[in-house]
């Protein structure tokens, strides 16, 4: 009878702890959302992101001309270093091959968004898997688990020791010039960041009361990790994913600028457009200004929203 009573007490403790953790997690997200709604930084970032996504989705349908069209009023291009600036019918002017820059900016937004999202997803998924394995091994795996975690983390440390752009350039150079290569190269660079972050967050949750209660009840370690520790460790990873989108767009543009992006110059992408404009910067700086400003503003939007989310979810900054 005494054993049963003790078991019932442990069961009750686990239930109360789980309810407490769930309520705390829910209230944390509600409080974070409330703070985000009142944050000017979050609002500005969200507006920029929404506008960018809308342009990327509907821009190709709104583009007044084909991004590869080169025939205008009987003019012949290339026009031997003479660049047509903004004028009626060509709001941003024409590039060195006589293509409408405004149309190319609208169509190129979709390629830029695609590169950023796919690259971030590659880094997130791979880092997520590595982080779960490492965090679970370190938290509940005993001595063997800690050795596994140590091996994985040393490999991650080696990746973090390399400058991100240098690592991305090395991967892209090995795989060859293509848009897919840029996505993979930028995604691989993001892997150690997500893996480290998720593993650290899981370690912080490993000694929580609800984990100890579940262990006392004999709940399987896999279930503890997947249903308890992991859900409570996701908030910093979500914030990092938002920030990584900005980094991915910038790094993808850098690889395209270095000539490692899409080999087809007819397909507009902001990084490729920036690379094409460098030869003519002294004659037509607008060719470089438009894609550069687009990249900067888009990255700023993701950065502002990510920083606002980080502050909203930081328990030290909660009122």
N, C-alpha and C positions, 0 to 999 in steps of 0.2 A: 504493500500500500504506500509505503514511504517512497519507494522508487517511482511509482505512478504519479504521486503528488509532485515529486521533483521534476519529472518529465513534463507534467502539465504546466508547472511554473516556467520551465525553459521555453515551452511552446508559446505560452502567453507573452513572455519577454520578447521572443522572436517576432510575434505578430505586432506587438506594440512598437518594436524597433523599426520593423518594415513600414508600418503606417507612418511613423514619425519621419523616416527617411523620404517616403513618397510625398508626404505633405510638404516637407521642407524643400524637396526638389521642385514640386509644383509651384510653391509659393516663390521660390527663387526665380523661376522662369516668368511668373506673373509680374514680379517686382522688376525684373530686367526689362520686360516688354513695356511696362509703365515708364521706366526711366528712358528707354529708347524713344518713346513717343514725345517726351519732353526735351530731348537732346537735339539742339540745333545741328550739331555735327552729324548725328545719325540721319536727320531729315535731309540735309544737303547731300550726304552720300547716297541715300536711297533714291533721291530724285535723279541724281546723275546716272546711277545704275539703271533705273527704269527707262530713262531716255535712251541710254546706250542700247539696252536690250530691244526697245521698240525700233530704233533705227536699224539694228542688226536684223530684226525679223522682217520688217516691212520695207526697209530701205531699198532692196533690189527691185521692188515693185514700184517704188516712187521715183527711182532714178529716171531723169528725163531722157537720157540717151544710153546706148550700149556702152559699157566701160571700155570697149575696144574700138569704138567708132573713130575714124580719122578723117572723115570728109566733111568739110564745113565751107559752104559758100564758094566752092571752087578753089579753096586754098590747098596748097600742096605741102605735105609734111613728110619728113622732118624739114623744118624751116630755117636751117642753117644758123642756129643760135638765137633766132628771134622768137621770143616767147610771147604768147597772147595772154594778157592779164584778164582780170574780171571784166565782163562785158555782157550786153544783153544776150541771153540765151546760154551763156557759159558763166555762171555766177562766180566760180573760182578760177576761171581761165582754163587754158589748155596746157598739157605737159609737153615734153620735148618731142613726142610722137603725134601731137595733135589730139590727144584724148581728153575728154571732159573730166576735169579734176573733181568736180562736185559729184558726178555720177560714180566715179571710182571711189570716192570717200564713202558714199552710201553703201555700195556693194562690198567694199573692203571691210566695213564694220562687222559683217557677218563672219568673214574669215577670221578676223581678229578675235571675236567672241568665241568662235569654235575652237581656236587654238588654246585660248585661256582656259575654257571649261574642260576640254578633253585632257589637257596637260595636268590640270589640278585634280581631275578624277583619277588619273593614273597614279599620281603621287599619293592621293588620299587612300585609294583602295589598297595599294601595295603597302603603304605605311601603316594602314589600319590593321592589316593581317600580321605584319611583323610586330607591331605594338601590342596586339592582343596576346600573341604567343609569348613574347618576352615578358610582358606585364603579368600574365597568368603564371608563367614559370617562376618568376621572382616572388610573387605574392603567395602562392599556394603550392609550389612545386617542391619544397624542401631543398636539400642540398643539391640534388640532381637538377632541379629547376633553376637554382641560382647559377649553376655552372652553364646551363644552356643560355640563360639570360646574359651572362658575362660574355660568352662567345658572340652572341648576336650583337650586343652593344659595342663590342670592339670593332666589329665590321661597320656598324653605323658611325662610330667615331672616325673611322678612316674616311668615310664619305663626307662627313662634316668638316674634316680637316682640309679638304680641297675647296678652293673658291668655287662658288656655285656656277658662275659663268664659265670658268675654265673647264669644269666637269661637263657642263652642257655642250660646250664647243668640242670637247674630246669625243663625246658620244656621237654628236652630229657628224663630225668628220669621219668617224669610223663607219657609220651607217649610210652615209651618202646624202646628197642634197635632195630634200623633199619636205613637204609640209608635215607628213607623218613623222619624219625624223625629228622635226622641231618639237612636235607634241611629246614624243617619247623622251627626248633629251631633257626638256624642261620638266616633264613629269618625274623622271628618275631623280632629278635634283631635289624635288620636293619630298621624296620618300623618307629620308632620315629625319626630317623635321617633324613629320606627322608621327613616325614611329617613336621618336624620343618623347614627344609630347604626350601621346596616349599612354605609353609605358609609365612615365612619371605620374600622370594622373591616376592610373590604376594602383600604383604603389601607395599613393597618398590615401586611397580608399581602402587599402588592404587591411588596415587595423581598425576600421570603423566598427561600431557596436553591432550593426546589423550583420556584418561578416562573421564576427565572433559568435553571434547567436546562431547563425545558420550552421557554422561548423559544429557547435555544441549539439545541434539537432541531428547531425550526421548527414546533412544535405551534400549531395555530390559536388565536388569541386567545380566541375564543368558548369553545373547549373548556377553555382554561386557567381562564377565569373560572368556568364552570359546574361543572367537575369538580375544581378545585383550590382556587381562592381562596374561592369561595362557601361550600363545606362547612366550611372552617376559620374562617369569619367568623360563624357562626350562634349560637355560645354566648351572647354578650351580648344578641342579639336575643331568644332564648328566655327569658332572665332578665327582660328588659324586658316581654315579653308577660305574664308572670306578675304583675309589678308593675302593668302597665296595666289588668289586670282589676279590681284594687282601685280604681284611679282612675276607670275607666269606671262602676263601680257607684255611686260617690259622685257623679260628675258627672251621671249619669242621674237619680239621686234629686234632685239640685239642680234640674235642669230640670223634673222633675215637680212639685217643691215650688213652682217659680215659675209653674206653670200651663201649661207647654209640653209636658206628657206626654200620656198617653192621655186623650182627651176623655170617655171613658165611665167615670164613677166607680164603676160597678158591678163593673168588672173590677179585682180587687185587685192592687196592685203597691206595694212598700214605700214608694217615693217619693211615690206618689199618696196612700197612707194617711197619710203624714206631713204632706202638704199639707192634707188634710182635717181633721187633728187640730189644726192651729194655731188655729182659731177657738175651740176649746173647751179650750185648754190649762189655763186657770185653773179649769175645772170638772172636767175629766177628763184629767189629765196622762198617765195610762196609755195613752191612745189614741196619743200621740206617742212615749212611751217604748218601747213594744214594737217598732215598725218602726225607730226610731232605733237601738236596741240591736242589732237584726238587721243593719242596714247596717254599723254600726261593727265588730261581731265578724267579719262576712264579709270586709270590707275588711282587717281586721287579719290574718286567716288568709292571704290572698293576699300581703299585704305581708311577713309573717314568712317564708313559703316563698320568696318572690322574693329577699329579702335573704340568706337562707341559701344559696340557689343562687348568688347573686353572690359571696359569700365563698368558697364551695366551688370555684368556677371561676376565682377570682382567683389567678394564678400567684404573686403577691407574698405570698399568705397560705398557700401550700402548704408543708407541713412537709418 
